[in-house]
Amino acid sequence: MLIRKLIKATVSIAIGLTFSASVFAADAPLTGRAKEIAERFAAADKNHDGKLTLAEAKAGMPRIAEAFDKIDTDNRGYLTLEQIQEVAANAP
């Protein structure tokens, strides 16, 4: 009984710490290349919906437009900042 309580408490603490870390990471200010990409994305996203269409990419982020279909793996017709940041983070 005591062991079960300890296990539940440990799991609860681990989940809480994981959640807290992800919240703090999401609130962390962008720096360097990530900040530059976020700024360019915001400028290119003309309707400010958080989605970059191919037309918006062509006008504001031409290198992203060239790779649009490769990045849009779900074929949704738009890209998010997170998708572009992920591609940039994995680029050589």
Steps between C-alpha positions, in 0.01 A plus 500: 500500500776745595700400193200572274461846655870569449484386139192715432666800663820447300307471174297812583815696573665380179197599293486840671868566437466398136203731454676788677810459285295508180312812614821681585659393173202636307533833679874526448597789274624407156859580419726494197378316196170398660418864572587603145279225356211597731528863393510410130207262545294771672577745220415246228178385670297788357164399650659416839328163531817316603502309171729571208346417164708435192411847368607663827820296500580601142456866590678502834710187545607384152739229620218350704276522194751292303475221757131554585377159384778318686424686824120467466509125561130490595399676176299760690591782263672707766800496731525597864787678667572181694541300178740756357695523828533120505634492144743781580619326816575182304670678210877466469 
